[in-house]
Amino acid sequence: MAANAQATSSANQNVALSLSNAIAITFVSTGNATGSAVSIPFTTVADYASGVTSAAQQLKVQSNKAFNLTVNANAASFTYSGSTTPAPTMPVSGVLAAQVTANGTGGTVASAFNSAYGGLTSTAQSLISTCANGGNQTFSVQYQATPGFAYPAGTYTTNVVYTATQP
């Protein structure tokens, strides 16, 4: 063997990444799955006659696969807080509606929520379908409430639930 010959040796190791399906949906304003309370005040007769629209609410989905979004109210009726007894029952259906006002998910907004306000119910409805995977897939919604003149003063609340699902 020559005096200048170089000796070499090598070793190798297999590295396997075990990825699981991962998905999360959060409100941009709070950074978590619970959004800030949305107040929709009715102060004039015109508000009752025409309805009132909320400010836009932005949500973000992080998903390593394509996903779909649904929306529903958590109950069929609003919860009443006020001085009227017995407590009035206001249904969510026919009173509260939502519209997608911005869509950065790469998906298709359901026609009911695309260019008009689609009525919310306690049954999950398709909101945006075939959304692209990614770490910053955002969309915004606005609410419109039109209770009319049938209900007494007080605060009526419901939770709106957004669900992101990987097919």
C-alpha positions as CSV (number, residue, x, y, z in Angstrom):
1,M,0.0,0.0,0.0
2,A,1.3,3.4,-0.9
3,A,2.2,5.8,1.9
4,N,-0.2,8.5,0.5
5,A,-3.2,6.2,0.1
6,Q,-6.3,7.5,1.8
7,A,-8.4,5.2,3.9
8,T,-12.2,5.8,3.8
9,S,-15.1,4.3,5.5
10,S,-18.8,5.2,5.4
11,A,-22.0,4.5,7.4
12,N,-25.6,5.2,6.5
13,Q,-28.8,5.3,8.4
14,N,-32.4,5.2,7.2
15,V,-34.5,8.1,8.5
16,A,-38.3,7.7,8.2
17,L,-40.8,10.5,8.8
18,S,-44.1,9.2,10.2
19,L,-46.6,11.9,9.3
20,S,-50.2,11.8,10.5
21,N,-53.1,13.7,9.1
22,A,-53.3,17.0,10.8
23,I,-55.9,19.8,10.7
24,A,-56.8,22.8,12.8
25,I,-59.2,25.7,12.5
26,T,-58.9,28.9,14.4
27,F,-60.2,32.4,14.5
28,V,-57.5,34.9,13.4
29,S,-58.6,37.5,16.0
30,T,-58.0,35.2,18.9
31,G,-55.6,32.6,17.6
32,N,-57.7,29.8,18.9
33,A,-60.8,27.8,18.2
34,T,-63.1,30.2,20.1
35,G,-63.8,33.5,18.4
36,S,-64.6,36.8,20.0
37,A,-68.2,37.5,20.7
38,V,-70.0,39.1,17.8
39,S,-72.5,41.8,18.8
40,I,-75.3,42.7,16.4
41,P,-77.2,45.6,17.9
42,F,-80.8,46.5,16.9
43,T,-81.4,50.2,17.8
44,T,-83.8,51.6,15.1
45,V,-87.0,50.5,13.4
46,A,-85.0,50.3,10.2
47,D,-82.7,47.7,11.8
48,Y,-85.7,45.5,12.7
49,A,-87.2,46.0,9.2
50,S,-84.0,45.4,7.1
51,G,-81.7,43.4,9.4
52,V,-78.2,44.2,10.7
53,T,-74.9,42.8,9.4
54,S,-71.9,42.1,11.5
55,A,-68.3,42.9,10.8
56,A,-66.3,40.2,8.9
57,Q,-64.9,37.4,11.0
58,Q,-61.7,35.7,9.7
59,L,-60.8,32.1,10.2
60,K,-57.7,30.1,9.4
61,V,-57.3,26.4,8.6
62,Q,-54.0,24.6,8.7
63,S,-54.2,21.2,7.0
64,N,-51.7,18.8,5.4
65,K,-54.5,17.4,3.1
66,A,-57.4,18.9,1.1
67,F,-60.4,19.7,3.3
68,N,-64.0,20.7,3.4
69,L,-65.7,23.3,5.7
70,T,-69.2,23.1,7.1
71,V,-71.2,25.6,9.3
72,N,-74.1,25.2,11.7
73,A,-75.7,26.7,14.8
74,N,-75.2,24.6,17.9
75,A,-78.9,24.7,18.7
76,A,-82.2,25.2,16.8
77,S,-83.1,28.3,18.8
78,F,-81.3,31.2,20.4
79,T,-80.8,31.4,24.1
80,Y,-82.7,34.3,25.6
81,S,-81.5,36.6,28.4
82,G,-83.9,39.4,29.4
83,S,-86.8,40.3,31.6
84,T,-89.7,38.8,29.6
85,T,-91.3,35.8,31.1
86,P,-91.9,33.2,29.9
87,A,-88.7,33.5,27.8
88,P,-89.4,33.9,24.1
89,T,-88.2,31.3,21.7
90,M,-86.5,32.7,18.6
91,P,-85.4,30.1,16.0
92,V,-82.0,30.4,14.4
93,S,-83.4,29.3,11.0
94,G,-85.0,32.3,9.3
95,V,-83.2,34.8,11.5
96,L,-79.5,34.3,11.3
97,A,-77.6,34.0,8.0
98,A,-73.9,34.0,6.9
99,Q,-72.0,34.9,3.8
100,V,-68.4,34.1,2.8
101,T,-66.9,37.5,2.0
102,A,-63.3,36.4,1.4
103,N,-62.0,33.0,0.4
104,G,-58.3,32.2,0.5
105,T,-58.7,28.4,0.8
106,G,-58.6,27.5,-2.8
107,G,-61.9,25.8,-2.4
108,T,-65.4,26.4,-3.9
109,V,-67.9,28.4,-1.8
110,A,-71.3,26.7,-1.6
111,S,-73.8,28.7,-3.7
112,A,-76.0,29.4,-0.7
113,F,-73.2,31.4,1.0
114,N,-71.4,32.8,-2.0
115,S,-73.1,36.0,-3.2
116,A,-75.9,36.1,-0.7
117,Y,-76.6,35.4,2.9
118,G,-77.4,31.7,3.5
119,G,-79.6,30.8,6.4
120,L,-78.0,29.0,9.3
121,T,-79.6,26.0,11.0
122,S,-78.6,23.4,13.6
123,T,-77.8,21.0,10.8
124,A,-74.3,21.2,9.3
125,Q,-74.3,22.7,5.8
126,S,-71.4,22.8,3.3
127,L,-69.7,26.2,3.4
128,I,-66.5,25.7,1.3
129,S,-65.6,22.4,-0.4
130,T,-62.3,21.0,-1.9
131,C,-60.1,23.4,-0.1
132,A,-56.3,23.1,-0.8
133,N,-53.9,22.0,1.9
134,G,-51.7,24.6,3.5
135,G,-50.7,26.3,6.6
136,N,-52.6,29.6,6.1
137,Q,-55.8,28.9,4.4
138,T,-58.1,31.8,5.4
139,F,-61.7,32.7,4.8
140,S,-64.0,35.4,6.2
141,V,-67.7,35.4,7.0
142,Q,-70.2,38.0,7.9
143,Y,-73.5,37.4,9.7
144,Q,-76.8,39.0,9.0
145,A,-79.7,38.9,11.5
146,T,-83.3,39.6,10.5
147,P,-85.5,38.9,13.5
148,G,-88.3,41.2,12.4
149,F,-90.7,42.7,15.0
150,A,-91.9,39.5,16.7
151,Y,-89.5,39.4,19.7
152,P,-89.2,41.5,22.8
153,A,-86.1,43.3,23.9
154,G,-83.3,41.2,25.4
155,T,-80.1,39.4,24.3
156,Y,-80.5,36.4,22.0
157,T,-77.3,34.2,21.6
158,T,-76.2,31.1,19.7
159,N,-72.9,29.6,18.9
160,V,-72.0,29.1,15.2
161,V,-69.8,26.1,14.6
162,Y,-67.3,25.8,11.8
163,T,-65.9,22.4,11.1
164,A,-62.9,21.6,8.9
165,T,-62.8,17.9,7.8
166,Q,-60.3,16.0,5.7
167,P,-62.1,13.6,3.4
